[in-house]
């Protein structure tokens, strides 16, 4: 526990036992489930935590409250890692009002099989006065579920941002915010850039001193860095003029060509990220592709198709509205190299993609005939 402000307390927990977040994203440094208590004339608990940590969370809430009892439980987001202890809270504090929007209470019934009797439904712009503190509710649908809302405390100028501005990693993890926040955002929220932009527009009219997300640390100080990154990510703009070379190789020949290209680019002063899609963490690769302005896809032709890990990687990009990038291709095939054509087709639904004309076509292994093609692709990427 710690104080966010003199009368706002952090009562969340660290989960170091989890290996996959949402059953898919590797989290070697765990994750935090954040919950907060505002202790004013009236007391509001903001969100609960994952079911496995209900005892620890409730003990922290009681420790902060002492002899007091909460008046409200505010439910910003219904994902079970934040809502799993709603029923337990109701049983412990039956007189408290559960605050949410209309979609919140539908999901409570669907997830937990009961209807909230003491419900306080709020709409966009609705207010909840606690005394000195007043929470203004801002609907944020699809950031990243349809019931999501955030709240703004007009007294402390804190935004309680639900999953927005969250990151992977327990609070005691020693890791840069940008990298794990990027992987979190692109993987989980990345599809909903339009909705994130709408939320950022609403927040831009507010004076914000701190951001309290449901995962990761409380953000304070110069918030322009974090808000600027969210603006970049949700606008699908690259963060840097770098090249990612992502390859799928069977016997190492495609890998060798991908590494040759990377060496040429590095010697010319270009920042390059090289990823073996069969072995690298998928969510990290997807985040890196969004970070870079240029992408090279290098794949062997396999069963007259794209190699599976490359196909899955491209699908992950497309699902998250990959756009506004320059993309080049390296294909390999002993008798029928067609993977470049198939990769391009798989990206055809993505907007504003500049497909580079020089395709490196390898038959089994790199040969002198491929030198002009490789140089042409490198030159196009360096422009």
ABEGO torsion letter per residue (X at the ends): XBBABAABBBABBBBAABABBGGABBBAAEBBBBBBBBBBABBBBBEBBBAAAAAAAAAAAAAAAEABBBABBBBABABAAAAAAAAAAAAABAABBBBBBAAAAAAAAAAAGBBBABBBBBBBGBBBBAEABBBBBBBBBGOABAABBBBBBAAAGBBBAEABGBBBEBAABBBBAAAAAAAAAAAAAAAAAAAAAAAAAAAAABBBABBBBABEBBBBEBAAAAAAAAAAAAAGBBABBBBBBBBBBAAGAAAAAAAAAAAAAAAAGBBBBBBBAAABBAAAAAAAAAABABBBBBBBBBGGBBBAAAAAAAAAAAAAGBBGBBBBBBBBBAABBAAAAAAAAAAAABBGBBBBABBBBBBGBBBAAAAAAAAAAAAAAAX
